[in-house]
Amino acid sequence: MSDATDPGQENEVMSLDQHDSEAFFEALVNPVRFNQKLMAAFEEHDQRVTSKCVTAGDQRLFLPLTSITPVRDS
């Protein structure tokens, strides 16, 4: 049985006004299409950068980067 206090099981609720809810919906149904120049920049970034340094209090953590999955034009 799942523990209800498990952070992986929590949900987040957003309260949006009319303008923001329309903008949010529009972004979901019409995602940004990346052009070739931006796609090339993402690919170059993936080749050059392998981790990201994050400061947590007085500690520095190096986290592996995850790739962004763009919506490609057909």
FIZASE-345676 format. One record per atom (N, C-alpha, C, O, CB): x, y, z; residue number from 1; atom name. Coordinates in Angstrom, 2 decimals. Each point is the difference from the previous one (the first is absolute). Glycine has a CB too. Example, Ala and Ser with C-alpha at 12.3 -4.5 7.8 and 13.67 -1.06 7.14 Angstrom:
BEGIN
<atom east="13.19" north="-5.69" up="7.80" n="1" atom="N"/>
<atom east="-0.89" north="1.19" up="0.00" n="1" atom="CA"/>
<atom east="0.90" north="1.20" up="0.00" n="1" atom="C"/>
<atom east="1.04" north="-0.02" up="0.66" n="1" atom="O"/>
<atom east="-2.93" north="-1.15" up="0.59" n="1" atom="CB"/>
<atom east="1.54" north="2.22" up="-1.97" n="2" atom="N"/>
<atom east="0.82" north="1.19" up="0.06" n="2" atom="CA"/>
<atom east="-0.77" north="1.09" up="0.73" n="2" atom="C"/>
<atom east="0.51" north="1.11" up="0.17" n="2" atom="O"/>
<atom east="0.67" north="-1.74" up="-2.32" n="2" atom="CB"/>
***
This chain:
BEGIN
<atom east="0.84" north="-1.19" up="0.00" n="1" atom="N"/>
<atom east="-0.84" north="1.19" up="0.00" n="1" atom="CA"/>
<atom east="0.88" north="1.25" up="0.00" n="1" atom="C"/>
<atom east="1.02" north="0.05" up="0.69" n="1" atom="O"/>
<atom east="-2.85" north="-1.30" up="0.53" n="1" atom="CB"/>
<atom east="1.44" north="2.24" up="-1.99" n="2" atom="N"/>
<atom east="0.79" north="1.23" up="-0.13" n="2" atom="CA"/>
<atom east="-0.21" north="0.91" up="1.20" n="2" atom="C"/>
<atom east="-1.11" north="0.14" up="0.52" n="2" atom="O"/>
<atom east="0.96" north="-0.32" up="-3.01" n="2" atom="CB"/>
<atom east="1.24" north="0.81" up="2.91" n="3" atom="N"/>
<atom east="-0.06" north="0.96" up="1.11" n="3" atom="CA"/>
<atom east="-0.45" north="1.35" up="-0.55" n="3" atom="C"/>
<atom east="0.62" north="0.52" up="-0.92" n="3" atom="O"/>
<atom east="1.22" north="-1.74" up="2.19" n="3" atom="CB"/>
<atom east="-2.91" north="1.78" up="-0.73" n="4" atom="N"/>
<atom east="-0.56" north="1.26" up="-0.49" n="4" atom="CA"/>
<atom east="0.94" north="1.17" up="0.21" n="4" atom="C"/>
<atom east="-0.15" north="1.03" up="-0.66" n="4" atom="O"/>
<atom east="-2.11" north="-1.92" up="1.13" n="4" atom="CB"/>
<atom east="3.24" north="0.77" up="0.43" n="5" atom="N"/>
<atom east="0.93" north="1.10" up="0.24" n="5" atom="CA"/>
<atom east="1.24" north="-0.09" up="-0.88" n="5" atom="C"/>
<atom east="0.89" north="0.84" up="0.11" n="5" atom="O"/>
<atom east="-1.72" north="-0.73" up="2.23" n="5" atom="CB"/>
<atom east="0.89" north="-1.11" up="-3.20" n="6" atom="N"/>
<atom east="1.13" north="-0.15" up="-0.92" n="6" atom="CA"/>
<atom east="0.03" north="1.19" up="-0.95" n="6" atom="C"/>
<atom east="-0.99" north="0.25" up="-0.69" n="6" atom="O"/>
<atom east="0.87" north="-2.79" up="0.85" n="6" atom="CB"/>
<atom east="1.24" north="3.31" up="-0.21" n="7" atom="N"/>
<atom east="0.06" north="1.17" up="-0.88" n="7" atom="CA"/>
<atom east="-0.28" north="-0.32" up="-1.47" n="7" atom="C"/>
<atom east="-0.48" north="0.85" up="-0.74" n="7" atom="O"/>
<atom east="2.11" north="0.13" up="2.32" n="7" atom="CB"/>
<atom east="-1.33" north="-2.21" up="-2.00" n="8" atom="N"/>
<atom east="-0.26" north="-0.38" up="-1.38" n="8" atom="CA"/>
<atom east="-1.48" north="-0.14" up="-0.29" n="8" atom="C"/>
<atom east="-0.39" north="-0.06" up="-1.17" n="8" atom="O"/>
<atom east="2.57" north="-1.10" up="1.15" n="8" atom="CB"/>
<atom east="-3.00" north="1.11" up="1.03" n="9" atom="N"/>
<atom east="-1.44" north="-0.17" up="-0.17" n="9" atom="CA"/>
<atom east="-0.79" north="1.30" up="0.18" n="9" atom="C"/>
<atom east="-1.22" north="-0.01" up="-0.12" n="9" atom="O"/>
<atom east="1.51" north="-2.32" up="0.90" n="9" atom="CB"/>
<atom east="0.39" north="3.42" up="-0.49" n="10" atom="N"/>
<atom east="-0.68" north="1.27" up="0.22" n="10" atom="CA"/>
<atom east="-0.41" north="0.63" up="-1.33" n="10" atom="C"/>
<atom east="0.63" north="-0.23" up="-1.02" n="10" atom="O"/>
<atom east="0.67" north="0.56" up="3.14" n="10" atom="CB"/>
<atom east="-2.35" north="0.45" up="-2.08" n="11" atom="N"/>
<atom east="-0.46" north="0.75" up="-1.16" n="11" atom="CA"/>
<atom east="0.15" north="1.48" up="0.28" n="11" atom="C"/>
<atom east="-0.02" north="0.44" up="1.15" n="11" atom="O"/>
<atom east="-1.60" north="-2.26" up="-1.79" n="11" atom="CB"/>
<atom east="1.77" north="2.59" up="-0.41" n="12" atom="N"/>
<atom east="0.11" north="1.45" up="0.14" n="12" atom="CA"/>
<atom east="-1.18" north="0.64" up="-0.71" n="12" atom="C"/>
<atom east="-0.34" north="-0.38" up="-1.12" n="12" atom="O"/>
<atom east="2.86" north="0.27" up="1.27" n="12" atom="CB"/>
<atom east="-3.12" north="1.07" up="0.49" n="13" atom="N"/>
<atom east="-1.15" north="0.70" up="-0.57" n="13" atom="CA"/>
<atom east="0.39" north="1.43" up="-0.29" n="13" atom="C"/>
<atom east="0.60" north="0.68" up="0.84" n="13" atom="O"/>
<atom east="-2.22" north="-2.17" up="0.41" n="13" atom="CB"/>
<atom east="1.29" north="1.96" up="-2.46" n="14" atom="N"/>
<atom east="0.24" north="1.38" up="-0.37" n="14" atom="CA"/>
<atom east="-1.34" north="0.72" up="-0.11" n="14" atom="C"/>
<atom east="-0.96" north="-0.54" up="-0.54" n="14" atom="O"/>
<atom east="3.10" north="-0.08" up="-0.69" n="14" atom="CB"/>
<atom east="-2.19" north="1.82" up="1.73" n="15" atom="N"/>
<atom east="-1.18" north="0.85" up="-0.17" n="15" atom="CA"/>
<atom east="0.36" north="1.10" up="-0.97" n="15" atom="C"/>
<atom east="0.89" north="0.81" up="0.26" n="15" atom="O"/>
<atom east="-1.75" north="-1.32" up="2.09" n="15" atom="CB"/>
<atom east="0.17" north="0.54" up="-3.49" n="16" atom="N"/>
<atom east="0.31" north="0.97" up="-1.04" n="16" atom="CA"/>
<atom east="-1.21" north="0.87" up="-0.28" n="16" atom="C"/>
<atom east="-1.14" north="-0.45" up="0.08" n="16" atom="O"/>
<atom east="2.80" north="-1.13" up="-1.09" n="16" atom="CB"/>
<atom east="-1.39" north="2.85" up="0.69" n="17" atom="N"/>
<atom east="-1.10" north="0.86" up="-0.42" n="17" atom="CA"/>
<atom east="-0.33" north="-0.32" up="-1.46" n="17" atom="C"/>
<atom east="0.67" north="-0.83" up="-0.61" n="17" atom="O"/>
<atom east="0.03" north="2.66" up="2.25" n="17" atom="CB"/>
<atom east="-1.71" north="-1.20" up="-2.18" n="18" atom="N"/>
<atom east="-0.47" north="-0.30" up="-1.36" n="18" atom="CA"/>
<atom east="1.11" north="0.16" up="-1.04" n="18" atom="C"/>
<atom east="0.18" north="-0.88" up="-0.84" n="18" atom="O"/>
<atom east="-2.47" north="1.64" up="1.52" n="18" atom="CB"/>
<atom east="3.03" north="0.34" up="-0.62" n="19" atom="N"/>
<atom east="1.07" north="0.25" up="-0.97" n="19" atom="CA"/>
<atom east="1.09" north="-1.07" up="0.08" n="19" atom="C"/>
<atom east="0.41" north="-0.54" up="-1.02" n="19" atom="O"/>
<atom east="-0.88" north="3.01" up="1.17" n="19" atom="CB"/>
<atom east="0.92" north="-2.77" up="1.07" n="20" atom="N"/>
<atom east="1.07" north="-0.99" up="0.17" n="20" atom="CA"/>
<atom east="-0.46" north="-1.40" up="-0.37" n="20" atom="C"/>
<atom east="0.78" north="-0.77" up="-0.56" n="20" atom="O"/>
<atom east="0.18" north="2.19" up="2.37" n="20" atom="CB"/>
<atom east="-2.21" north="-1.77" up="-1.51" n="21" atom="N"/>
<atom east="-0.49" north="-1.33" up="-0.36" n="21" atom="CA"/>
<atom east="-0.09" north="-0.16" up="-1.51" n="21" atom="C"/>
<atom east="0.28" north="-1.07" up="-0.53" n="21" atom="O"/>
<atom east="-1.55" north="0.96" up="2.69" n="21" atom="CB"/>
<atom east="0.87" north="1.17" up="-2.86" n="22" atom="N"/>
<atom east="-0.04" north="-0.05" up="-1.46" n="22" atom="CA"/>
<atom east="1.40" north="-0.12" up="-0.59" n="22" atom="C"/>
<atom east="0.21" north="-0.76" up="-0.95" n="22" atom="O"/>
<atom east="-2.30" north="2.13" up="0.98" n="22" atom="CB"/>
<atom east="3.05" north="-0.64" up="0.53" n="23" atom="N"/>
<atom east="1.39" north="-0.09" up="-0.47" n="23" atom="CA"/>
<atom east="0.58" north="-1.38" up="0.26" n="23" atom="C"/>
<atom east="0.72" north="-0.54" up="-0.84" n="23" atom="O"/>
<atom east="-0.43" north="3.00" up="1.26" n="23" atom="CB"/>
<atom east="-0.59" north="-3.03" up="0.74" n="24" atom="N"/>
<atom east="0.48" north="-1.34" up="0.34" n="24" atom="CA"/>
<atom east="-0.58" north="-1.04" up="-0.97" n="24" atom="C"/>
<atom east="0.74" north="-0.84" up="-0.51" n="24" atom="O"/>
<atom east="-0.54" north="1.52" up="2.94" n="24" atom="CB"/>
<atom east="-1.51" north="-0.61" up="-2.67" n="25" atom="N"/>
<atom east="-0.63" north="-0.93" up="-0.93" n="25" atom="CA"/>
<atom east="0.57" north="0.16" up="-1.40" n="25" atom="C"/>
<atom east="0.28" north="-1.00" up="-0.68" n="25" atom="O"/>
<atom east="-2.37" north="1.07" up="2.05" n="25" atom="CB"/>
<atom east="2.28" north="1.16" up="-1.81" n="26" atom="N"/>
<atom east="0.54" north="0.26" up="-1.34" n="26" atom="CA"/>
<atom east="1.41" north="-0.59" up="-0.15" n="26" atom="C"/>
<atom east="0.34" north="-0.54" up="-1.05" n="26" atom="O"/>
<atom east="-1.71" north="2.65" up="0.92" n="26" atom="CB"/>
<atom east="2.18" north="-2.01" up="1.19" n="27" atom="N"/>
<atom east="1.35" north="-0.58" up="-0.04" n="27" atom="CA"/>
<atom east="-0.05" north="-1.52" up="-0.06" n="27" atom="C"/>
<atom east="0.88" north="-0.61" up="-0.60" n="27" atom="O"/>
<atom east="-0.03" north="2.58" up="1.88" n="27" atom="CB"/>
<atom east="-1.84" north="-2.58" up="-0.67" n="28" atom="N"/>
<atom east="-0.13" north="-1.46" up="-0.06" n="28" atom="CA"/>
<atom east="-0.44" north="-0.49" up="-1.37" n="28" atom="C"/>
<atom east="0.53" north="-0.99" up="-0.50" n="28" atom="O"/>
<atom east="-1.07" north="1.01" up="2.91" n="28" atom="CB"/>
<atom east="-0.43" north="0.65" up="-3.01" n="29" atom="N"/>
<atom east="-0.53" north="-0.47" up="-1.28" n="29" atom="CA"/>
<atom east="0.84" north="0.45" up="-1.20" n="29" atom="C"/>
<atom east="-0.08" north="-0.60" up="-1.07" n="29" atom="O"/>
<atom east="-2.18" north="0.64" up="2.10" n="29" atom="CB"/>
<atom east="3.06" north="1.01" up="-0.86" n="30" atom="N"/>
<atom east="0.86" north="0.49" up="-1.08" n="30" atom="CA"/>
<atom east="1.41" north="0.20" up="0.52" n="30" atom="C"/>
<atom east="0.42" north="1.13" up="0.23" n="30" atom="O"/>
<atom east="-2.37" north="0.00" up="-1.35" n="30" atom="CB"/>
<atom east="2.70" north="-2.23" up="1.33" n="31" atom="N"/>
<atom east="1.35" north="0.14" up="0.54" n="31" atom="CA"/>
<atom east="0.93" north="0.75" up="-0.95" n="31" atom="C"/>
<atom east="-0.22" north="0.03" up="-1.21" n="31" atom="O"/>
<atom east="-0.12" north="-2.15" up="2.48" n="31" atom="CB"/>
<atom east="1.36" north="2.71" up="-0.70" n="32" atom="N"/>
<atom east="0.99" north="0.74" up="-0.78" n="32" atom="CA"/>
<atom east="0.74" north="-0.96" up="-0.93" n="32" atom="C"/>
<atom east="0.40" north="-1.08" up="0.42" n="32" atom="O"/>
<atom east="-0.15" north="2.79" up="1.44" n="32" atom="CB"/>
<atom east="-0.08" north="-1.31" up="-3.08" n="33" atom="N"/>
<atom east="0.78" north="-0.77" up="-0.97" n="33" atom="CA"/>
<atom east="1.39" north="0.61" up="-0.07" n="33" atom="C"/>
<atom east="0.15" north="1.19" up="-0.27" n="33" atom="O"/>
<atom east="-2.23" north="-1.82" up="-1.08" n="33" atom="CB"/>
<atom east="3.10" north="-0.18" up="1.60" n="34" atom="N"/>
<atom east="1.38" north="0.49" up="-0.01" n="34" atom="CA"/>
<atom east="0.51" north="0.06" up="-1.44" n="34" atom="C"/>
<atom east="-0.21" north="-0.92" up="-0.78" n="34" atom="O"/>
<atom east="0.61" north="-0.03" up="3.08" n="34" atom="CB"/>
<atom east="0.28" north="2.06" up="-2.62" n="35" atom="N"/>
<atom east="0.58" north="0.11" up="-1.34" n="35" atom="CA"/>
<atom east="1.35" north="-0.73" up="-0.04" n="35" atom="C"/>
<atom east="0.51" north="-0.45" up="1.03" n="35" atom="O"/>
<atom east="-1.69" north="2.66" up="-1.39" n="35" atom="CB"/>
<atom east="1.74" north="-2.32" up="-0.82" n="36" atom="N"/>
<atom east="1.25" north="-0.76" up="-0.20" n="36" atom="CA"/>
<atom east="1.17" north="0.59" up="0.80" n="36" atom="C"/>
<atom east="0.83" north="-0.75" up="0.52" n="36" atom="O"/>
<atom east="-1.64" north="0.12" up="-2.80" n="36" atom="CB"/>
<atom east="0.88" north="1.95" up="2.38" n="37" atom="N"/>
<atom east="1.10" north="0.64" up="0.72" n="37" atom="CA"/>
<atom east="-0.06" north="-0.36" up="1.49" n="37" atom="C"/>
<atom east="1.03" north="-0.29" up="0.61" n="37" atom="O"/>
<atom east="-1.02" north="2.18" up="-2.28" n="37" atom="CB"/>
<atom east="-1.20" north="-1.87" up="2.25" n="38" atom="N"/>
<atom east="-0.14" north="-0.37" up="1.41" n="38" atom="CA"/>
<atom east="0.28" north="-1.48" up="0.20" n="38" atom="C"/>
<atom east="0.62" north="-0.38" up="0.99" n="38" atom="O"/>
<atom east="-2.30" north="2.21" up="-0.68" n="38" atom="CB"/>
<atom east="1.22" north="-2.68" up="-1.24" n="39" atom="N"/>
<atom east="0.27" north="-1.44" up="0.09" n="39" atom="CA"/>
<atom east="1.51" north="-0.25" up="-0.03" n="39" atom="C"/>
<atom east="0.50" north="-0.84" up="0.75" n="39" atom="O"/>
<atom east="-2.72" north="0.33" up="-1.87" n="39" atom="CB"/>
<atom east="2.94" north="1.21" up="0.26" n="40" atom="N"/>
<atom east="1.45" north="-0.14" up="-0.08" n="40" atom="CA"/>
<atom east="0.65" north="0.44" up="1.32" n="40" atom="C"/>
<atom east="0.95" north="-0.62" up="0.45" n="40" atom="O"/>
<atom east="-1.03" north="1.00" up="-2.95" n="40" atom="CB"/>
<atom east="-0.44" north="0.69" up="3.10" n="41" atom="N"/>
<atom east="0.54" north="0.46" up="1.28" n="41" atom="CA"/>
<atom east="-0.24" north="-1.03" up="1.10" n="41" atom="C"/>
<atom east="0.89" north="-0.23" up="0.82" n="41" atom="O"/>
<atom east="-1.29" north="2.61" up="-1.52" n="41" atom="CB"/>
<atom east="-0.77" north="-3.02" up="0.73" n="42" atom="N"/>
<atom east="-0.26" north="-1.07" up="0.96" n="42" atom="CA"/>
<atom east="0.96" north="-1.16" up="-0.18" n="42" atom="C"/>
<atom east="0.54" north="-0.53" up="0.97" n="42" atom="O"/>
<atom east="-2.94" north="1.20" up="-0.92" n="42" atom="CB"/>
<atom east="2.62" north="-1.07" up="-1.30" n="43" atom="N"/>
<atom east="0.91" north="-1.11" up="-0.27" n="43" atom="CA"/>
<atom east="1.43" north="0.33" up="0.41" n="43" atom="C"/>
<atom east="0.68" north="-0.84" up="0.58" n="43" atom="O"/>
<atom east="-2.15" north="0.14" up="-2.48" n="43" atom="CB"/>
<atom east="1.92" north="1.93" up="1.62" n="44" atom="N"/>
<atom east="1.34" north="0.41" up="0.41" n="44" atom="CA"/>
<atom east="0.10" north="0.03" up="1.52" n="44" atom="C"/>
<atom east="1.01" north="-0.42" up="0.57" n="44" atom="O"/>
<atom east="-0.77" north="1.78" up="-2.68" n="44" atom="CB"/>
<atom east="-1.27" north="-0.86" up="2.77" n="45" atom="N"/>
<atom east="-0.02" north="0.03" up="1.46" n="45" atom="CA"/>
<atom east="0.11" north="-1.41" up="0.57" n="45" atom="C"/>
<atom east="0.77" north="-0.24" up="0.93" n="45" atom="O"/>
<atom east="-2.17" north="2.32" up="-0.99" n="45" atom="CB"/>
<atom east="0.63" north="-3.02" up="-0.50" n="46" atom="N"/>
<atom east="0.05" north="-1.39" up="0.47" n="46" atom="CA"/>
<atom east="1.40" north="-0.61" up="-0.15" n="46" atom="C"/>
<atom east="0.41" north="-0.82" up="0.82" n="46" atom="O"/>
<atom east="-2.83" north="0.58" up="-1.43" n="46" atom="CB"/>
<atom east="3.14" north="0.64" up="-0.43" n="47" atom="N"/>
<atom east="1.35" north="-0.52" up="-0.21" n="47" atom="CA"/>
<atom east="1.01" north="0.63" up="0.96" n="47" atom="C"/>
<atom east="0.94" north="-0.67" up="0.43" n="47" atom="O"/>
<atom east="-1.51" north="0.29" up="-2.84" n="47" atom="CB"/>
<atom east="0.38" north="1.65" up="2.74" n="48" atom="N"/>
<atom east="0.97" north="0.71" up="0.83" n="48" atom="CA"/>
<atom east="-0.23" north="-0.15" up="1.50" n="48" atom="C"/>
<atom east="0.96" north="-0.09" up="0.76" n="48" atom="O"/>
<atom east="-0.74" north="1.69" up="-2.62" n="48" atom="CB"/>
<atom east="-1.47" north="-1.62" up="2.30" n="49" atom="N"/>
<atom east="-0.34" north="0.03" up="1.42" n="49" atom="CA"/>
<atom east="-0.46" north="-1.38" up="0.45" n="49" atom="C"/>
<atom east="-0.90" north="-0.58" up="-0.61" n="49" atom="O"/>
<atom east="0.28" north="3.02" up="0.46" n="49" atom="CB"/>
<atom east="1.23" north="-2.95" up="1.19" n="50" atom="N"/>
<atom east="-0.38" north="-1.33" up="0.49" n="50" atom="CA"/>
<atom east="-0.63" north="0.04" up="1.38" n="50" atom="C"/>
<atom east="-0.64" north="-0.97" up="0.41" n="50" atom="O"/>
<atom east="2.48" north="0.04" up="-1.76" n="50" atom="CB"/>
<atom east="-1.67" north="2.03" up="2.09" n="51" atom="N"/>
<atom east="-0.61" north="0.10" up="1.33" n="51" atom="CA"/>
<atom east="-0.24" north="1.46" up="0.34" n="51" atom="C"/>
<atom east="0.49" north="0.91" up="-0.67" n="51" atom="O"/>
<atom east="0.64" north="-3.04" up="1.41" n="51" atom="CB"/>
<atom east="-1.90" north="2.33" up="0.33" n="52" atom="N"/>
<atom east="-0.30" north="1.34" up="0.45" n="52" atom="CA"/>
<atom east="0.32" north="0.09" up="1.49" n="52" atom="C"/>
<atom east="-0.37" north="-0.88" up="0.77" n="52" atom="O"/>
<atom east="-1.43" north="1.17" up="-2.54" n="52" atom="CB"/>
<atom east="2.48" north="0.77" up="2.16" n="53" atom="N"/>
<atom east="0.33" north="0.21" up="1.40" n="53" atom="CA"/>
<atom east="-1.15" north="0.74" up="0.67" n="53" atom="C"/>
<atom east="-0.44" north="1.06" up="-0.47" n="53" atom="O"/>
<atom east="2.93" north="-1.01" up="-0.04" n="53" atom="CB"/>
<atom east="-2.98" north="-0.61" up="1.60" n="54" atom="N"/>
<atom east="-1.09" north="0.60" up="0.77" n="54" atom="CA"/>
<atom east="0.50" north="0.21" up="1.42" n="54" atom="C"/>
<atom east="0.59" north="-0.90" up="0.59" n="54" atom="O"/>
<atom east="-2.37" north="-0.19" up="-2.04" n="54" atom="CB"/>
<atom east="1.54" north="2.28" up="2.00" n="55" atom="N"/>
<atom east="0.38" north="0.26" up="1.38" n="55" atom="CA"/>
<atom east="-1.19" north="-0.25" up="0.90" n="55" atom="C"/>
<atom east="-1.08" north="0.56" up="-0.20" n="55" atom="O"/>
<atom east="2.79" north="1.14" up="-0.53" n="55" atom="CB"/>
<atom east="-1.51" north="-2.56" up="1.73" n="56" atom="N"/>
<atom east="-1.05" north="-0.30" up="0.98" n="56" atom="CA"/>
<atom east="0.60" north="0.29" up="1.37" n="56" atom="C"/>
<atom east="0.76" north="-0.80" up="0.54" n="56" atom="O"/>
<atom east="-1.86" north="-1.00" up="-2.01" n="56" atom="CB"/>
<atom east="0.75" north="2.96" up="2.02" n="57" atom="N"/>
<atom east="0.61" north="0.41" up="1.26" n="57" atom="CA"/>
<atom east="1.47" north="0.27" up="-0.23" n="57" atom="C"/>
<atom east="0.35" north="0.83" up="-0.84" n="57" atom="O"/>
<atom east="-2.02" north="-2.19" up="2.17" n="57" atom="CB"/>
<atom east="2.54" north="0.68" up="-0.60" n="58" atom="N"/>
<atom east="1.43" north="0.17" up="-0.18" n="58" atom="CA"/>
<atom east="0.61" north="-1.13" up="-0.83" n="58" atom="C"/>
<atom east="1.22" north="-0.12" up="-0.10" n="58" atom="O"/>
<atom east="-1.13" north="1.33" up="2.27" n="58" atom="CB"/>
<atom east="-0.95" north="-2.04" up="-2.78" n="59" atom="N"/>
<atom east="0.49" north="-1.11" up="-0.82" n="59" atom="CA"/>
<atom east="-0.20" north="0.30" up="-1.47" n="59" atom="C"/>
<atom east="-0.96" north="0.67" up="-0.39" n="59" atom="O"/>
<atom east="0.45" north="-2.28" up="2.23" n="59" atom="CB"/>
<atom east="1.44" north="1.11" up="-2.66" n="60" atom="N"/>
<atom east="-0.13" north="0.10" up="-1.45" n="60" atom="CA"/>
<atom east="-0.28" north="-1.38" up="-0.54" n="60" atom="C"/>
<atom east="0.75" north="-0.94" up="0.27" n="60" atom="O"/>
<atom east="0.81" north="2.94" up="-0.38" n="60" atom="CB"/>
<atom east="-2.64" north="-2.13" up="-0.63" n="61" atom="N"/>
<atom east="-0.40" north="-1.28" up="-0.56" n="61" atom="CA"/>
<atom east="0.13" north="0.07" up="-1.52" n="61" atom="C"/>
<atom east="-0.36" north="1.01" up="-0.60" n="61" atom="O"/>
<atom east="-1.22" north="-1.45" up="2.53" n="61" atom="CB"/>
<atom east="2.09" north="-0.61" up="-2.53" n="62" atom="N"/>
<atom east="0.10" north="-0.07" up="-1.46" n="62" atom="CA"/>
<atom east="-1.03" north="-0.99" up="-0.48" n="62" atom="C"/>
<atom east="0.10" north="-1.20" up="0.28" n="62" atom="O"/>
<atom east="2.36" north="1.80" up="-0.27" n="62" atom="CB"/>
<atom east="-3.45" north="-0.11" up="-0.73" n="63" atom="N"/>
<atom east="-1.11" north="-0.83" up="-0.45" n="63" atom="CA"/>
<atom east="0.12" north="-0.25" up="-1.49" n="63" atom="C"/>
<atom east="0.34" north="0.91" up="-0.75" n="63" atom="O"/>
<atom east="-1.80" north="0.00" up="2.57" n="63" atom="CB"/>
<atom east="1.17" north="-2.13" up="-2.26" n="64" atom="N"/>
<atom east="-0.01" north="-0.24" up="-1.45" n="64" atom="CA"/>
<atom east="-1.16" north="0.75" up="-0.64" n="64" atom="C"/>
<atom east="-1.07" north="0.11" up="0.59" n="64" atom="O"/>
<atom east="2.12" north="-2.38" up="-0.27" n="64" atom="CB"/>
<atom east="-0.83" north="2.78" up="-1.50" n="65" atom="N"/>
<atom east="-1.05" north="0.72" up="-0.70" n="65" atom="CA"/>
<atom east="-0.89" north="-0.98" up="-0.74" n="65" atom="C"/>
<atom east="0.48" north="-1.01" up="-0.52" n="65" atom="O"/>
<atom east="1.00" north="3.03" up="0.29" n="65" atom="CB"/>
<atom east="-2.76" north="-1.73" up="0.18" n="66" atom="N"/>
<atom east="-0.92" north="-0.79" up="-0.80" n="66" atom="CA"/>
<atom east="-0.24" north="0.75" up="-1.29" n="66" atom="C"/>
<atom east="0.06" north="1.23" up="-0.03" n="66" atom="O"/>
<atom east="-1.16" north="-2.26" up="2.08" n="66" atom="CB"/>
<atom east="0.82" north="0.32" up="-3.09" n="67" atom="N"/>
<atom east="-0.19" north="0.61" up="-1.29" n="67" atom="CA"/>
<atom east="-1.41" north="0.57" up="-0.15" n="67" atom="C"/>
<atom east="-0.96" north="-0.58" up="0.50" n="67" atom="O"/>
<atom east="2.65" north="-0.99" up="-1.45" n="67" atom="CB"/>
<atom east="-1.79" north="2.69" up="0.28" n="68" atom="N"/>
<atom east="-1.30" north="0.58" up="-0.31" n="68" atom="CA"/>
<atom east="-0.50" north="-0.69" up="-1.26" n="68" atom="C"/>
<atom east="0.74" north="-0.16" up="-0.96" n="68" atom="O"/>
<atom east="-0.15" north="2.42" up="2.02" n="68" atom="CB"/>
<atom east="-1.85" north="-2.68" up="-1.05" n="69" atom="N"/>
<atom east="-0.57" north="-0.64" up="-1.16" n="69" atom="CA"/>
<atom east="-0.86" north="1.03" up="-0.73" n="69" atom="C"/>
<atom east="-1.12" north="0.28" up="0.42" n="69" atom="O"/>
<atom east="1.15" north="-2.57" up="0.72" n="69" atom="CB"/>
<atom east="0.49" north="2.84" up="-2.22" n="70" atom="N"/>
<atom east="-0.74" north="1.04" up="-0.71" n="70" atom="CA"/>
<atom east="-1.09" north="-0.61" up="-0.90" n="70" atom="C"/>
<atom east="0.07" north="-1.17" up="-0.36" n="70" atom="O"/>
<atom east="1.97" north="2.63" up="0.44" n="70" atom="CB"/>
<atom east="-3.01" north="-0.66" up="-0.43" n="71" atom="N"/>
<atom east="-1.00" north="-0.38" up="-1.00" n="71" atom="CA"/>
<atom east="0.61" north="0.37" up="-1.33" n="71" atom="C"/>
<atom east="0.27" north="1.17" up="-0.27" n="71" atom="O"/>
<atom east="-2.28" north="-0.82" up="1.83" n="71" atom="CB"/>
<atom east="2.21" north="-1.34" up="-2.40" n="72" atom="N"/>
<atom east="0.62" north="0.24" up="-1.30" n="72" atom="CA"/>
<atom east="-1.06" north="0.20" up="-1.08" n="72" atom="C"/>
<atom east="-1.06" north="-0.62" up="0.03" n="72" atom="O"/>
<atom east="3.05" north="-0.74" up="0.67" n="72" atom="CB"/>
<atom east="-1.68" north="2.22" up="-1.64" n="73" atom="N"/>
<atom east="-0.90" north="0.18" up="-1.15" n="73" atom="CA"/>
<atom east="0.02" north="-1.26" up="-0.85" n="73" atom="C"/>
<atom east="1.04" north="-0.65" up="-0.13" n="73" atom="O"/>
<atom east="-0.65" north="3.14" up="0.12" n="73" atom="CB"/>
<atom east="-1.52" north="-2.84" up="-0.55" n="74" atom="N"/>
<atom east="-0.09" north="-1.20" up="-0.85" n="74" atom="CA"/>
<atom east="0.51" north="0.27" up="-1.38" n="74" atom="C"/>
<atom east="0.00" north="-0.89" up="-0.85" n="74" atom="O"/>
<atom east="-1.95" north="0.12" up="2.15" n="74" atom="CB"/>
***
